[in-house]
Every structure is written in C-alpha cells, then in structure tokens.
Amino acid sequence: MSVNVIQLVRAALPEAVVRQLSNCLGLPPEATAKVMDVTTPALVAGLLNKCATLDGARALFASVLGQEVNPDIAEQLPRIFASTTGVTQLSSTGRHLLEHLFERRIDGLSDTVSMQTGVPAHATHAVSGIAGGILMGVLKRHVLDHQGNVGQLPTLLGQQLPHIAPFLNDGLTMVLGLGGATAFTQAIGSQVRAVSSHFEHPAAAPAPVRGPVEPTLSANAPAAVQPAREVREVRHVGLKGKQWLGVAALSALIGALAAMLTWIALAYCPPAAGFLGRSAATAEPVVADVSAATQAAAQPTSQTAHDDAASASGKVEADAAPAPAKDSQLVVSVDKSGKPTITATVQNVAEKSELLNALTKKFGAGNFNADITVDDSRKAADWLTHLDALMPLLATPGAEMKIDGTRVELSGAAADTKSGWLDRLKSSLGAPYQVSAFDPAQAVANAAQSFMSAANSLLAPGASCATSDLVKTLNLQVINFASSDAHVPQSAFADLGQSAKLLQACTKSGHAPKLEVAGYSDNVGSESANLELSKERAAAVRAFLVKAGVPADALVAHGYGNVRAVASNATEGGRFANRRIEFSDAQAQPQQ
C-alpha cells in the first residue's frame, strides 16, 4: 500500500481546480496553494500521531471508512468548488472529521498557518477543513482500492514521515499537541512501527486483553482452525472465574462455527470476478475475517457506515473498533490559604494510590481535599510521572489547573504572567504536553468561527430545518455575559443576528421551530441569585432574537441556575462553560 499521500492530495488539486477554490475564497491561486502545502503535511502528522496507539489506529480506520468521507473527492472537486456553498460544506465536513480525530479544535492550526504564510485567517480556516476532507477522501480511496485493513494503515502513514518532515516546524506540531517538530519526527516512527508490529504479530498474553477480535488466517487453512489475535475481555460485576471461562468458551465456539460456515460458503460458492478484481479461475485463496462473520450476523443491515468498504475489500474491522478511551483528568483549585482541592479520574486503584500518596507526602493528611474516581475505561494517567513538577503549583494560593490527557489549561493565579507557571510547565512537561492559559476572548472567537461556518451551511439552499440540526448549530455559539449582568454583550450580536436569520429562514420555508432558550450559571454566589440571573439572561437572548425578526411564539425562555453543570466549576474555563445559553426543542421539554 506504499504511496506518497501528499502527492495524492496535490494530484486532486490541479491548477484549474486551485483557481476555482481561490475565486471562492478571494485569494490569489499562489496563496491558496501555499496554504495547502503548509497545512496538508501538518494534518498528515496529526493522523500519524493518531496511529501511535492501538485504539487510535482503530479509530482512524473507522473514520476513514465512515460515510462522511468521500472516496471520490478528487474527481468531484471541480463540481464542489463551482459554488461557495460547496466550498463551505466541504470545509465544515473536513473540520468536523479532523476535530473528532484530533480531539481538539483545529483553529489553532489554521491561525498558525495564517501567521506563517501571511494569508488571512478566515481563508486558512476554510482551507484547513478542505485539506482535511481531501486528505481523508484520498486515504479512503487508496484503502478501498488496495483492500487494506486496520493493520496496514499505521504502516502507510509511517511511510509518509520522509515526505512530511521537511514541511514541519515547532509552530505547526506544538499547536496540534505533538510537541516539538524534531522530537516528534524522531520518536513517531518507532511508535507507529510498534503498533504495526502488534497487528502483524501480536504478543501472546497469559490473560485476556481488551481489544476487538482481529484474527489472521493462513492462505491454505480453514478459518476455523486459526487462532484469534486478541480476545475482548468481558467484565461483569460479580462474575466468577468459572463463569468467565464459560463465556469465553461459548464465544470461541460461536466464532469458530461462524468462521467454518464462511469457509464452506467460500469453498462452494466462489465470489464474482468483479468483487476480487480478478477471475475466479486465477483468484488467490480469500482471507476471511472471523470477526466480520460473527458481527455481520449481529448487526442490522441498515448500518451503512462502512458498507462501501465491505463491498470493496471484504473487511469490516472498522465496525468492530471500540470507541477511543477517554483521557484521564486532573482538576486543581487552590484556595486563598494554599489548601488544594483535587478532583481526578484515573484508570486504576494503583494510580489513585500514587496520587493520594504524593498529596499526603506534600501537604500532610487533612491538609487537602481529594475526590478521585477510578474508571478502567480511561487511558493511563501519564501526568502522574510529572507530579514533582506539579506539586508547587498545587500549593499556590488562587491557582487553578485542568489536565485532560496531554492538554494542560491554567487559570486563576496560575495563569498570571508574573507567576511564570505557563513557561515553567511548558519546560518541565515537554512534549507531547500542550500548556495554555485560559483566554475567554479567544474561546468566544473560536466558538464564533465554528458557529458561523455551521450556520452558513444551514442557510444554503435545500439545507435541513430539522429541529435537531438547528439546536446543534445554535449551541455552537457562546454568549459571554459580563459578571452579574444580563445585558447581551456586543461580542454576541453577530452570532445572534445570524441565529435570527436561520430561524426566520426555517419559518419562511414552512418549518417553524419552537425552541426553549435556557439560561445556566456557574456556582459562584447564592443559588437564588444564580437562578434569577440565569432567567434574566435567557429572557434577554429571547428578546434580542424576537427584535431581530424571530416570531415571538417560536421561543420560550427559562432559567435554571447552577444545575446541570457541563464542566467542573473549579477552574475559570469550567465556570465559563457552565455560564451558558442553551437552545433545545421546546416540544420535548416537560411542562413548566
């Protein structure tokens, strides 16, 4: 499957197509090509980093074969770029795919590309999504054409390292959470090779391990006699050892029977020549997949996320891939006296004990508050290896910090430039940690960019007016009220004006929605004051939209105070997220 992915993307963008895109973006063709040449290698680096873990490789393979990815994108670009609507929709789809895979917004990448190329940020934001859509599309086409499987994807992306390394720099890799460019290129190759090696030659283990069944079959033996590479560990509360053995034996028997039936079918019912791309007389023995045989019987035929891949390659490993594990978290809030409150979610009891022991050693028993949850579906808490560097911050009065995997967000006294914590943690944590100070203005700007892109897509001719789509789009905007104030801030005028256009358009098309405008607060202050303030803010947003032309009977406003928090109130970023206006389907709400 060896190929230069960068060349595939460039081949999809001949000069005439670049001119089309440039006309839509209002850029010289040279500027568009330059942004694409800087952005694409960085995105390949991000995908390569995704393949540095088993779960990441499986998640990427599932996304590549997903319905959102267009394997014919290269041929369809001239038609797509014939209108600004097509450009907007491709950019939005590409950004969604990338942000799902990278588990972060990609605005930082496009901002960095803007600074490095001198091209306006609005254009680099659009091109980053377009580059992502094209990149995923050409990968899907290549995987389908070569009947690739999940184990070959890390190898394919690993082969891109020599092609992308000359284009990478610290600005691009740091903003993607990859660390410094040199360190990344030196380390990622061995990590991806280890993942590829696992899929090809999984290490034997004395006990079951988590992971989907991915057996490999020799070309000359029935599927039923080949061992599975991995066995998914089955966990039930109170399950005894003998019960586990019985479940495992039953699962193995079912898998073996399904595989034997598959082998018999293949032996007596040769596939059509078009399926394998060769004649039946010259076809090589088919590589059957036990997991595909067993899961196909269990899943509804209406599930089409990977139908195109299955019909082209006979493999559905992506359907079996589990959802990527969530990162372990650490949230810290230090009061004025220097006493820290720690809320954490870690993978196992050993990690919980390690954290508690370190806190006790530093502060003494009773001199800190800790709420530590064990969740074995989480990733390992790698930040535990940096506790020595973090402990002084945990004793800094007024400091706030949130660690989510390798993303570190500072607020309160920790974000004060005079404290120096931002630079100290960047230096001590190193790659791949991304350390930043919470910036509410930047958070509002990032949200506005995402909202405007999504809203423009819904305003396009023929776009959906389904309430679920409207709600999802409207909730992308952030209305950042001033402290203890219920006046709609000027920073929200443009977003709310666009929201009004969206609701008016749906009303005119005969799809008038009825929405609830709900106000929520953080936990600062009394519950009664927060409840009243949230009601006033929801009413203010409703009044703004009605004044902008939305029918009054289309909106109802309610305030809920500090209930239903979506983040921890221990940090500024969490409180910012909890102080929100949230739109929902009023028809689905209980009577007030």
Residue pairs with C-beta under 8 A, 6 or more apart in sequence:
1 142
1 143
1 146
1 148
1 152
1 155
1 156
2 156
2 159
3 142
3 156
3 159
4 160
4 163
5 44
5 135
5 138
5 139
5 142
5 156
5 157
5 160
5 163
6 40
6 41
6 44
6 160
6 163
6 164
7 163
8 74
8 138
8 142
9 36
9 40
9 131
9 134
9 135
9 138
11 74
12 73
12 74
12 77
12 134
12 137
12 138
13 21
13 33
13 36
13 77
13 134
15 29
16 78
17 77
17 78
17 81
18 29
18 32
18 33
18 36
19 29
20 77
20 78
20 81
20 82
21 32
21 81
21 87
21 127
21 130
22 28
22 29
22 31
22 32
24 81
24 83
24 84
24 87
25 32
25 87
25 123
25 126
25 127
26 123
27 119
27 123
31 117
31 119
31 123
32 123
32 127
34 117
34 119
35 113
35 117
35 119
35 123
35 124
35 127
36 127
36 131
37 167
38 113
38 116
38 117
38 167
38 172
39 109
39 110
39 113
39 124
39 127
39 128
39 131
40 131
40 135
41 163
41 164
41 167
41 168
42 109
42 113
42 164
42 167
42 168
42 172
42 173
42 176
43 98
43 109
43 128
43 131
43 132
43 135
44 135
44 157
44 160
44 163
44 164
45 164
45 168
45 172
45 173
45 176
45 178
45 184
45 188
46 98
46 101
46 102
46 176
46 178
47 60
47 101
47 135
47 139
47 157
48 157
48 158
48 160
48 161
48 164
48 188
48 192
49 56
49 176
49 177
49 178
49 184
49 188
49 432
50 56
50 57
50 59
50 60
50 101
50 102
51 57
51 60
51 153
51 154
51 157
51 158
51 192
51 195
52 188
52 191
52 192
52 195
53 195
54 195
54 198
54 211
55 322
55 324
55 325
56 324
57 150
57 153
57 154
57 195
57 199
58 150
58 212
58 317
58 318
58 321
58 322
59 101
59 321
59 323
59 324
60 101
60 153
61 143
61 149
61 150
61 153
61 317
61 318
61 321
62 305
62 306
62 318
62 319
62 321
63 69
63 97
63 100
63 101
63 136
64 136
64 139
64 140
64 143
64 153
64 318
65 140
65 143
65 305
65 306
65 308
65 309
65 318
66 305
66 306
66 318
67 304
67 305
68 93
68 96
68 97
69 97
69 133
69 136
69 137
69 139
69 140
70 76
70 133
70 137
70 140
71 137
71 140
71 141
71 144
71 308
72 137
72 141
73 80
73 133
73 134
73 137
73 138
73 141
74 134
74 137
74 138
74 141
77 134
79 86
80 86
80 87
80 89
80 90
81 87
85 460
85 461
87 126
87 130
88 126
88 453
88 456
88 457
88 460
89 457
89 460
90 129
90 130
90 133
91 125
91 126
91 127
91 128
91 129
91 130
91 133
91 453
92 129
92 453
92 454
92 457
93 129
93 133
94 128
94 129
94 130
94 131
94 132
94 133
94 134
94 136
95 106
95 128
95 129
95 132
95 450
95 453
97 132
97 133
97 136
98 106
98 128
98 129
98 132
99 105
99 106
102 176
102 177
103 324
103 327
103 405
104 176
104 177
104 407
105 446
105 450
106 128
106 129
106 132
107 125
107 446
107 449
107 450
108 175
108 176
109 128
109 172
109 175
109 176
110 121
110 124
110 125
110 127
110 128
111 121
111 124
111 175
112 171
112 172
112 175
113 119
113 124
113 127
113 128
113 172
114 120
114 121
114 123
114 124
115 171
116 169
116 171
116 172
117 124
125 449
125 453
129 453
139 156
140 309
142 148
142 156
143 152
143 153
143 309
143 313
144 308
144 309
144 312
144 313
145 312
146 152
147 312
147 313
147 314
147 315
148 156
148 313
148 315
149 313
149 315
149 317
150 199
150 214
150 317
150 318
150 321
151 196
151 199
151 200
151 214
152 196
154 192
154 193
154 195
154 196
154 199
155 192
155 196
157 192
158 188
158 189
158 192
158 193
158 196
161 185
161 188
161 189
165 185
168 181
168 184
168 185
169 181
170 180
170 181
172 181
173 179
173 180
173 181
173 184
174 180
174 434
175 434
177 406
177 407
177 432
177 433
177 434
178 184
178 188
178 431
178 432
179 430
179 431
179 432
179 433
180 431
183 430
183 431
184 431
184 432
199 214
199 229
202 229
202 230
208 231
208 232
208 233
208 234
208 248
209 230
209 231
209 233
210 232
210 233
210 322
211 230
211 231
211 232
211 322
212 230
212 232
212 291
212 317
212 320
212 321
212 322
213 228
213 229
213 230
213 231
213 232
213 255
213 290
213 291
213 294
213 320
214 228
214 229
214 230
214 289
214 291
214 317
214 320
215 223
215 226
215 227
215 228
215 229
215 289
215 290
215 291
216 226
216 229
217 223
217 226
217 287
217 288
217 289
217 290
218 226
219 284
219 285
219 287
220 285
222 259
222 260
222 263
223 259
223 260
223 262
223 263
223 288
223 290
223 293
224 256
224 257
224 259
224 260
224 263
226 259
226 290
228 252
228 255
228 290
231 248
234 244
234 247
234 248
234 251
235 376
236 243
239 247
254 294
255 290
255 291
255 293
255 294
256 290
258 290
258 293
258 294
258 297
259 288
259 290
259 293
259 294
261 293
262 288
262 290
262 293
263 288
266 286
266 288
270 280
270 283
271 280
271 283
271 286
272 280
273 279
273 280
273 283
275 311
275 314
276 283
276 286
278 284
286 314
287 314
289 314
289 315
289 316
289 317
291 316
291 317
291 320
292 310
292 314
292 315
292 316
292 317
295 316
295 319
295 320
296 316
299 319
303 319
305 318
305 319
306 316
306 318
306 319
309 315
309 316
309 318
310 316
325 377
325 378
325 379
326 375
326 377
326 378
326 379
327 378
327 379
327 404
327 405
327 406
327 407
328 344
328 345
328 346
328 347
328 351
328 378
328 379
328 380
328 381
328 382
328 383
328 405
329 343
329 344
329 345
329 402
329 403
329 404
329 405
330 342
330 343
330 344
330 381
330 383
330 401
330 402
330 403
331 342
331 343
331 344
331 401
331 402
331 403
331 568
331 570
331 571
331 574
332 340
332 341
332 342
332 393
332 394
332 399
332 400
332 401
332 402
332 570
333 340
333 341
333 399
333 400
333 412
333 570
333 571
334 340
334 341
334 394
334 395
334 396
334 397
334 398
334 399
334 400
334 412
334 413
335 341
335 397
335 398
336 397
336 398
337 397
338 395
338 396
338 397
339 363
339 367
339 368
339 369
340 359
340 363
340 368
340 369
340 394
340 395
341 368
341 369
341 370
341 570
342 355
342 359
342 368
342 369
342 370
342 371
342 372
342 394
343 370
343 371
343 372
343 568
343 570
344 352
344 355
344 370
344 371
344 372
344 373
344 381
345 372
345 373
345 374
345 375
345 378
346 352
346 355
346 372
346 373
346 374
346 375
346 378
346 381
346 384
347 374
347 375
347 376
347 378
347 379
347 380
347 381
348 374
348 376
349 374
351 374
351 380
351 381
351 384
352 372
352 374
354 384
354 387
355 370
355 372
355 381
355 384
355 387
356 370
356 372
358 387
358 391
359 368
359 370
359 394
362 391
362 394
362 395
363 394
363 395
368 394
379 405
382 406
383 390
383 403
383 406
383 433
386 428
386 429
389 424
389 425
389 428
389 429
390 401
390 425
393 399
393 401
393 414
393 421
393 425
396 413
396 414
396 419
396 421
397 413
398 412
398 413
399 410
399 412
399 413
399 414
399 419
399 421
400 410
400 411
400 412
400 413
400 414
400 415
400 570
400 571
400 572
401 408
401 409
401 410
401 411
401 414
401 571
402 408
402 409
402 411
402 568
402 570
402 571
402 573
402 574
403 409
406 432
406 433
406 434
407 433
407 434
407 436
408 425
408 429
408 433
408 434
408 435
408 436
409 436
409 437
409 438
409 571
409 573
410 421
410 422
410 425
410 435
410 436
410 437
410 438
411 437
411 438
411 571
411 572
411 573
412 571
412 572
413 419
414 421
414 437
415 421
415 422
415 437
415 438
415 572
422 435
422 436
422 437
425 433
425 435
426 433
426 435
429 435
438 571
438 572
438 573
438 576
440 480
440 572
440 576
443 478
443 480
443 573
443 576
444 478
444 480
444 491
447 476
447 477
447 478
448 477
448 478
448 494
448 495
450 476
451 473
451 476
451 477
451 495
451 498
452 494
452 495
452 498
454 472
454 473
454 476
455 473
455 498
455 499
455 501
455 502
457 463
458 464
458 465
458 469
458 470
458 473
458 502
459 501
459 502
459 505
465 505
465 506
465 509
465 511
465 513
466 511
467 513
467 515
467 585
467 587
468 585
470 502
470 503
470 506
470 513
470 515
470 583
471 515
471 583
471 584
471 585
473 502
474 499
474 502
474 515
474 583
475 582
475 583
477 492
477 495
477 496
477 499
478 492
478 495
478 580
479 488
479 489
479 492
479 495
479 496
479 537
479 541
479 580
479 581
480 489
480 491
480 492
480 576
480 579
481 487
481 488
481 489
481 537
481 579
482 489
484 525
484 533
486 533
486 536
486 537
486 539
486 540
487 540
488 496
488 540
488 541
488 544
496 541
496 544
496 545
496 548
497 548
499 545
500 544
500 545
500 548
500 549
500 550
503 513
503 515
503 545
503 550
503 554
504 549
504 550
506 512
506 513
507 513
507 550
507 551
507 554
512 551
512 554
513 554
513 585
514 553
514 554
514 555
514 556
514 585
514 586
514 587
515 554
515 555
515 556
515 583
515 584
515 585
515 586
516 555
516 556
516 557
516 558
516 583
516 584
516 585
516 586
516 589
517 538
517 541
517 542
517 545
517 555
517 556
517 557
517 558
517 581
517 583
518 538
518 557
518 558
518 559
518 560
518 581
518 582
518 583
518 584
519 533
519 534
519 535
519 536
519 537
519 538
519 539
519 541
519 557
519 558
519 559
519 560
519 580
519 581
519 582
520 534
520 559
520 560
520 561
520 562
520 563
520 564
520 565
520 578
520 579
520 580
520 581
520 582
521 530
521 531
521 533
521 534
521 561
521 562
521 578
521 579
522 530
522 562
522 565
522 569
522 574
522 575
522 578
522 579
523 530
523 562
523 565
523 569
523 575
523 578
524 530
524 569
524 575
527 561
527 562
530 561
530 562
531 559
531 560
531 561
531 562
532 559
533 559
534 559
534 560
534 561
535 557
535 558
535 559
536 559
537 559
537 581
538 557
538 558
538 559
538 581
539 557
539 559
541 557
541 581
542 555
542 556
542 557
545 555
546 552
546 555
555 586
556 586
558 592
562 569
562 578
565 574
565 578
566 577
566 578
566 580
567 573
567 574
567 575
567 577
567 578
568 574
569 575
569 578
